[in-house]
Amino acid sequence: MKKIAFLGVGVMGSGMTTRLLDAGFPVTVWNRNATRAEPLRGKGAAIAASPREAAATADVVIAMVADDGASRAVWTGKDGALEGLRDGAVAIECSTVSPEWVTELAGLVEARGGSFLDAPVTGSRPQAANGEVLFLVGGDAAALDGVRDVLRPMSRDAVHMGPVASGARMKLVNNFMSAVQAVALGEALAFSHECGLDPVGAMHVLANGAPGSPLVKTVGARMMAHDYGVNFFLRLMRKDVSYASDEAKRHGVELRTAAAALARFDQAIAAGWGDVDFAAVAESIAGRTRET
């Protein structure tokens, strides 16, 4: 079986790595905070001291980190994965990062003799743990076909979106819409509350009527329960909307609802909700500050 290096085993990466291990793949992991990688050792993973060390024996190198800066550091920093990348290896960037950066990274990987796919995922912690994420893939279709056996245990599918950066662009479109829905729901719940409507009844109507998307149902349940255990950090959703807005501008599109969502996420971060689940945007909309 292909040897895998997995770089970044946080909220998403830990679940995805576990799925690979359960499928029998030999996996070496690296995480910036090494102690967070230790639980995977008991599941059969090897722990590397650096991205370079993790990549050195791998046929497929997968990264799942927070943003452009973290991705750049993992791939190109001191002892970065590119220094250890084997000729013919496949590098897969699963982080939600900017199309500009993945385009640059693709060139760096190809210069090292590797193949590159940008393959961000839809879904959050539960989908990663259950092997139900959806990979949105940009890059060569033949390269994707060559790693479908690796992606399969982690996902319900891997959709080829087009050339390099197509996956990154689709992920930004997806998360832009998700963020706007979450903010609209938080505002709707605050609106209904201030009108004196029963909150349970209002949520029932929103979840089961025309607005009732899967996101409204799942995020609404967390808002109603005030349960903000992290499936997706609020601060990272804010980052994704910012990337989406910038990318849309490059293509001549103004995302006005993204600007409104960014303002709401900034308000939530200022109120102390940045390091919990993004459903907590409802708390700051309602005027509540997080107690720390």
C-alpha positions as CSV (number, residue, x, y, z in Angstrom):
1,M,0.0,0.0,0.0
2,K,1.1,3.6,-0.6
3,K,3.0,5.2,2.3
4,I,1.2,8.4,3.5
5,A,2.5,11.5,5.2
6,F,-0.2,13.6,6.9
7,L,0.8,17.1,8.0
8,G,-1.6,18.7,10.5
9,V,-3.7,16.5,12.7
10,G,-6.1,19.0,14.3
11,V,-9.9,19.0,14.2
12,M,-10.1,17.6,10.6
13,G,-6.7,16.0,10.2
14,S,-7.0,13.7,13.2
15,G,-10.2,12.1,11.9
16,M,-8.9,11.8,8.4
17,T,-5.7,10.2,9.6
18,T,-7.6,7.7,11.7
19,R,-9.6,6.7,8.7
20,L,-6.4,6.0,6.7
21,L,-4.9,4.0,9.6
22,D,-8.1,1.9,9.9
23,A,-7.9,1.2,6.2
24,G,-4.4,-0.3,6.7
25,F,-2.3,2.5,5.2
26,P,1.2,3.1,6.7
27,V,0.9,6.7,7.9
28,T,3.5,9.1,9.3
29,V,2.1,12.3,10.9
30,W,3.5,15.6,11.8
31,N,1.8,18.3,13.8
32,R,3.1,21.7,14.9
33,N,2.1,20.9,18.5
34,A,3.6,17.4,18.7
35,T,1.6,16.4,21.8
36,R,-1.6,16.5,19.8
37,A,-0.2,13.9,17.4
38,E,0.5,11.4,20.2
39,P,-3.0,9.8,20.3
40,L,-2.4,8.6,16.8
41,R,0.7,6.7,17.8
42,G,-1.5,4.3,19.6
43,K,-3.5,3.8,16.5
44,G,-0.4,2.8,14.5
45,A,0.9,6.1,13.1
46,A,4.6,7.0,13.1
47,I,5.4,10.5,14.5
48,A,7.8,12.7,12.5
49,A,9.9,15.5,14.0
50,S,9.4,17.7,10.9
51,P,7.4,17.9,7.7
52,R,10.6,17.0,5.8
53,E,11.0,13.8,7.8
54,A,7.4,12.9,7.3
55,A,7.6,13.4,3.5
56,A,10.9,11.6,3.0
57,T,9.5,8.1,2.7
58,A,6.0,9.0,1.5
59,D,4.3,8.2,-1.8
60,V,1.5,10.7,-0.9
61,V,1.9,13.8,1.2
62,I,-1.3,15.4,2.6
63,A,-1.5,18.7,4.4
64,M,-4.5,20.0,6.4
65,V,-3.6,23.2,8.2
66,A,-5.2,26.5,9.0
67,D,-4.4,29.1,6.3
68,D,-1.9,30.3,3.7
69,G,0.7,31.1,6.2
70,A,0.6,27.7,7.9
71,S,0.5,25.9,4.6
72,R,3.5,27.9,3.3
73,A,5.5,27.1,6.5
74,V,4.6,23.3,6.3
75,W,5.7,23.0,2.6
76,T,8.5,25.6,2.2
77,G,9.7,26.5,5.7
78,K,12.8,25.2,7.4
79,D,12.6,21.4,7.2
80,G,9.5,21.8,5.1
81,A,7.8,18.9,3.2
82,L,9.2,20.0,-0.2
83,E,12.7,19.4,1.0
84,G,11.9,15.8,1.6
85,L,9.4,15.2,-1.3
86,R,10.4,12.1,-3.3
87,D,10.5,12.2,-7.1
88,G,7.1,11.0,-8.3
89,A,5.3,11.6,-5.1
90,V,1.9,13.2,-5.0
91,A,1.4,16.3,-2.8
92,I,-2.2,17.1,-1.8
93,E,-3.1,20.3,-0.2
94,C,-6.4,19.8,1.7
95,S,-6.4,23.1,3.6
96,T,-8.7,25.9,2.8
97,V,-6.2,28.3,1.3
98,S,-6.1,30.9,-1.4
99,P,-6.0,30.0,-5.1
100,E,-3.0,32.2,-5.5
101,W,-1.0,30.2,-3.0
102,V,-2.0,26.7,-4.3
103,T,-1.1,27.8,-7.9
104,E,2.4,28.8,-6.6
105,L,2.6,25.6,-4.5
106,A,1.8,23.5,-7.6
107,G,4.7,25.0,-9.4
108,L,7.1,24.3,-6.5
109,V,5.9,20.7,-6.3
110,E,6.3,20.1,-10.0
111,A,9.8,21.6,-9.9
112,R,10.7,18.9,-7.3
113,G,9.4,16.2,-9.6
114,G,6.1,15.6,-7.9
115,S,2.5,15.8,-8.8
116,F,0.1,18.3,-7.1
117,L,-3.6,18.3,-6.3
118,D,-5.5,21.0,-4.4
119,A,-8.2,19.0,-2.6
120,P,-10.0,21.0,0.1
121,V,-13.0,19.2,1.7
122,T,-16.5,20.0,2.6
123,G,-17.7,18.8,6.0
124,S,-16.4,19.3,9.5
125,R,-15.3,17.2,12.5
126,P,-18.1,14.5,12.3
127,Q,-17.6,14.0,8.6
128,A,-13.8,13.7,9.0
129,A,-14.2,11.2,11.7
130,N,-16.8,9.1,9.8
131,G,-15.1,9.2,6.4
132,E,-17.8,11.4,4.9
133,V,-16.0,14.5,3.7
134,L,-16.2,15.5,0.0
135,F,-12.9,16.3,-1.7
136,L,-13.1,19.2,-4.2
137,V,-10.1,18.5,-6.4
138,G,-8.1,20.7,-8.7
139,G,-5.3,19.4,-10.8
140,D,-4.5,16.7,-13.3
141,A,-7.4,14.1,-13.6
142,A,-4.9,11.2,-14.0
143,A,-3.1,12.3,-10.8
144,L,-6.4,12.2,-9.0
145,D,-7.2,8.7,-10.3
146,G,-3.9,7.6,-9.0
147,V,-4.7,8.5,-5.4
148,R,-8.4,7.6,-5.3
149,D,-7.5,4.6,-3.2
150,V,-6.0,7.0,-0.6
151,L,-8.9,9.4,-0.7
152,R,-11.6,6.8,-0.5
153,P,-11.4,5.8,3.2
154,M,-11.7,9.4,4.2
155,S,-14.6,10.5,1.9
156,R,-17.9,9.9,0.3
157,D,-16.4,11.1,-3.0
158,A,-13.7,13.1,-4.7
159,V,-15.0,15.5,-7.4
160,H,-12.6,16.7,-10.1
161,M,-13.4,20.4,-10.4
162,G,-10.8,21.3,-13.1
163,P,-7.2,22.5,-13.3
164,V,-5.1,23.5,-10.3
165,A,-6.8,25.9,-8.0
166,S,-10.3,24.8,-9.1
167,G,-10.8,22.9,-5.8
168,A,-9.6,25.9,-3.8
169,R,-12.1,28.2,-5.6
170,M,-15.0,25.8,-5.2
171,K,-14.3,25.5,-1.5
172,L,-14.3,29.3,-1.1
173,V,-17.6,29.5,-2.9
174,N,-19.0,26.8,-0.6
175,N,-17.8,28.4,2.6
176,F,-18.9,31.8,1.6
177,M,-22.5,30.6,1.2
178,S,-22.2,28.6,4.5
179,A,-21.0,31.6,6.4
180,V,-23.7,33.8,5.1
181,Q,-26.4,31.3,6.0
182,A,-25.1,31.0,9.5
183,V,-25.0,34.7,10.0
184,A,-28.5,35.1,8.6
185,L,-29.8,32.4,10.9
186,G,-28.2,34.1,13.9
187,E,-29.8,37.4,12.9
188,A,-33.2,35.6,12.3
189,L,-33.1,34.0,15.8
190,A,-32.2,37.4,17.4
191,F,-35.1,39.0,15.4
192,S,-37.6,36.4,16.4
193,H,-36.5,36.6,20.1
194,E,-36.8,40.4,20.3
195,C,-40.3,40.1,18.7
196,G,-41.3,37.9,21.6
197,L,-41.7,34.7,19.5
198,D,-41.1,31.3,21.0
199,P,-37.5,30.4,20.1
200,V,-38.2,26.7,19.8
201,G,-41.2,27.3,17.5
202,A,-39.3,29.8,15.4
203,M,-36.3,27.4,15.0
204,H,-38.8,24.7,14.0
205,V,-40.3,26.8,11.3
206,L,-36.9,27.9,9.9
207,A,-35.4,24.4,10.0
208,N,-38.4,22.7,8.3
209,G,-39.6,25.5,6.0
210,A,-38.0,27.0,2.8
211,P,-34.9,28.2,4.6
212,G,-34.2,24.8,6.1
213,S,-30.9,23.8,4.4
214,P,-28.8,21.1,6.0
215,L,-26.5,23.8,7.4
216,V,-29.5,25.7,9.0
217,K,-30.6,22.4,10.6
218,T,-27.2,21.5,12.1
219,V,-25.9,24.9,13.0
220,G,-29.4,25.9,14.3
221,A,-29.3,23.0,16.7
222,R,-26.0,24.1,18.1
223,M,-27.2,27.7,18.4
224,M,-30.3,26.6,20.3
225,A,-28.3,24.4,22.6
226,H,-25.5,27.0,23.0
227,D,-23.2,24.1,22.2
228,Y,-20.0,25.5,20.6
229,G,-17.7,22.5,20.9
230,V,-15.5,23.0,17.8
231,N,-16.6,21.4,14.6
232,F,-15.3,24.4,12.6
233,F,-13.5,27.3,14.4
234,L,-15.3,30.7,14.0
235,R,-12.0,32.4,13.3
236,L,-11.3,30.0,10.4
237,M,-14.7,30.6,8.9
238,R,-13.9,34.3,9.0
239,K,-10.6,33.6,7.2
240,D,-12.4,31.6,4.5
241,V,-14.9,34.4,3.8
242,S,-12.1,36.9,3.6
243,Y,-10.3,34.7,1.0
244,A,-13.5,34.2,-0.9
245,S,-14.2,38.0,-1.0
246,D,-10.6,38.6,-2.3
247,E,-10.8,35.9,-4.9
248,A,-14.2,37.2,-6.1
249,K,-12.8,40.7,-6.5
250,R,-10.1,39.3,-8.8
251,H,-12.8,38.0,-11.0
252,G,-14.9,41.2,-11.0
253,V,-17.5,40.0,-8.5
254,E,-18.4,42.0,-5.4
255,L,-19.7,39.7,-2.6
256,R,-21.7,42.2,-0.6
257,T,-23.2,39.6,1.7
258,A,-19.7,38.4,2.4
259,A,-18.9,41.9,3.7
260,A,-21.8,41.7,6.0
261,A,-20.8,38.3,7.3
262,L,-17.2,39.4,7.8
263,A,-18.5,42.3,10.0
264,R,-20.5,39.8,12.1
265,F,-17.6,37.4,12.5
266,D,-15.3,40.3,13.5
267,Q,-17.9,41.3,16.1
268,A,-17.9,37.7,17.4
269,I,-14.1,37.5,17.6
270,A,-14.0,40.8,19.4
271,A,-16.5,39.4,21.9
272,G,-14.3,36.4,22.5
273,W,-16.0,33.7,20.4
274,G,-13.2,33.2,17.8
275,D,-11.8,29.9,19.2
276,V,-15.1,28.1,19.4
277,D,-17.5,26.8,16.8
278,F,-18.7,29.3,14.2
279,A,-22.3,28.7,15.3
280,A,-21.4,31.0,18.2
281,V,-21.8,34.0,15.8
282,A,-25.4,33.9,17.1
283,E,-24.2,34.8,20.6
284,S,-22.5,38.0,19.6
285,I,-25.4,39.0,17.4
286,A,-27.6,38.6,20.5
287,G,-25.1,40.9,22.3
288,R,-23.4,38.2,24.5
289,T,-19.7,38.2,25.3
290,R,-17.9,35.0,26.0
291,E,-16.8,34.5,29.6
292,T,-13.2,33.2,29.7
